[in-house]
């Protein structure tokens, strides 16, 4: 008997990618449906038999996915998929809930599925998240993002709030922030560190070398192969957004 799975993920490209990985891991696994929101997930779970396993993203278009499990009891294992680091994920470990850290690869998926197989040897008890645990996880996910950066300007130190920073960029292995007045300052963090420190509602990683706020974008142009070109203020060269990033970018633009 094949395993039945549902995916709760608001990014269609991410859901498709996860489904492809599941098929590579085991073609016999059936993905019953891909759901994109809290509301849609609750309705589906209320009107269908529960699957053998749920893959669930944390942050959906209409809020944190933990709200789903406050509204309806789920008695199947849940593997969360998340871009958050180990500080938020400690709560999952305490409750024996596994997770896949984005970007997900086949090796990580295999580890999660192997853990599920080990647990399924004995019939697991219902995976019902307590209100206290839900609150704990929610508080950890709603982390405090960096509000300002201290930079050098000659012999002076400046404290620049993120509200004045229109984008960050990497050039010749040095990361810079661009202030709204067109002045740039070098910073100690790299792009990967910045991506974790910055509020994803305020900033979006356009590519390997650029993280921009809405205010930093001057122009957006359609480009070949379903990609986009973005012109940042005070920059001559345009940034190409890959096809995989385009759906998330469009969603971010609309927030």
Residue pairs with C-beta under 8 A, 6 or more apart in sequence:
2 28
2 29
2 30
3 26
3 28
3 29
3 30
3 52
3 53
4 29
4 30
4 32
4 51
4 52
4 53
5 22
5 29
5 30
5 31
5 32
5 51
5 52
5 53
5 54
5 55
6 31
6 32
6 33
6 34
6 35
6 44
6 51
6 53
6 54
6 55
7 15
7 18
7 19
7 31
7 33
7 34
7 35
7 54
7 55
7 56
8 34
8 35
8 36
8 41
8 54
8 55
8 56
8 57
8 60
8 65
8 68
9 15
9 18
9 34
9 35
9 36
9 55
9 56
9 57
9 81
10 36
10 37
10 57
10 59
10 60
10 61
10 251
11 57
11 247
11 248
11 251
12 34
12 36
12 247
13 244
13 247
13 248
14 57
14 81
14 102
15 34
15 36
17 104
18 55
18 81
18 104
18 109
19 31
19 34
21 104
21 105
21 106
21 109
22 29
22 31
22 55
22 109
23 29
24 106
25 106
25 109
25 110
25 113
26 113
32 48
32 51
33 44
35 41
35 44
36 60
36 61
37 60
37 61
37 62
38 60
38 62
38 63
38 65
38 67
38 68
38 71
39 62
41 65
41 68
42 68
42 71
42 72
45 68
45 72
45 74
46 72
50 74
50 75
50 76
51 76
52 76
52 77
53 76
53 77
53 78
53 79
53 116
54 74
54 76
54 77
54 78
54 79
55 78
55 79
55 80
55 81
55 100
56 65
56 68
56 78
56 79
56 80
56 81
57 65
57 80
57 81
57 82
58 64
58 65
58 66
58 80
58 81
58 82
58 84
58 141
59 65
59 82
59 141
61 251
64 138
64 141
65 80
66 129
66 134
66 137
66 138
68 74
69 78
69 128
69 129
69 134
70 129
70 131
70 134
73 126
73 128
74 126
74 127
74 128
75 126
75 127
75 128
76 127
77 97
77 98
77 116
77 119
77 124
77 127
78 97
78 127
79 97
79 98
79 99
79 100
79 112
79 116
80 92
80 97
80 98
80 99
80 100
81 99
81 100
81 102
81 104
82 88
82 89
82 99
82 100
82 101
82 102
83 101
83 102
84 101
84 140
84 141
84 143
85 101
85 196
87 140
87 143
88 137
88 140
88 141
88 143
89 99
89 101
90 140
91 133
91 136
91 137
91 140
92 98
92 99
92 137
94 133
95 129
95 133
96 119
97 127
97 129
98 112
98 115
98 116
99 112
100 108
100 109
100 112
101 108
145 162
145 197
145 198
145 199
145 202
146 162
146 197
146 198
147 161
147 162
148 159
148 160
148 161
148 162
149 159
149 160
149 162
149 165
149 177
149 185
149 187
150 157
150 158
150 159
150 160
151 157
151 158
151 160
151 177
151 185
151 186
151 187
152 158
152 185
152 186
153 185
158 185
160 177
160 179
160 185
162 198
162 199
162 202
164 179
164 180
165 177
165 178
165 179
165 180
165 213
166 178
166 179
166 180
166 212
166 213
166 215
166 216
166 232
166 233
167 177
167 178
167 203
167 210
167 211
167 212
167 213
167 216
167 232
167 233
168 175
168 176
168 177
168 178
168 187
168 191
168 194
168 198
168 203
168 210
168 211
168 212
169 175
169 176
169 178
169 209
169 210
169 211
169 232
169 235
170 176
170 190
170 191
170 208
170 209
170 210
171 209
174 186
175 186
175 187
175 188
175 189
175 190
175 191
175 194
176 184
176 185
176 186
176 187
177 184
177 185
177 187
178 184
178 216
178 232
178 233
178 234
179 185
180 215
182 233
182 234
187 194
189 197
191 205
191 208
191 209
191 211
194 211
195 205
195 211
198 211
200 252
201 252
201 255
202 213
202 214
203 211
203 212
203 213
204 211
204 212
204 248
204 249
204 252
205 211
205 245
206 212
206 230
206 239
206 241
206 245
206 249
207 239
207 240
207 241
207 242
207 245
209 239
210 232
210 239
212 230
212 232
214 253
215 233
216 232
216 233
217 230
217 231
217 232
217 233
218 231
218 232
218 233
219 230
219 231
220 228
220 229
220 230
220 231
221 228
221 229
221 230
221 231
221 238
222 228
222 229
223 229
223 240
225 243
226 243
226 246
227 240
227 241
227 242
227 243
227 246
228 240
228 241
228 246
228 249
229 238
229 239
229 240
229 241
230 238
230 239
230 240
230 241
231 238
231 239
232 239
241 249
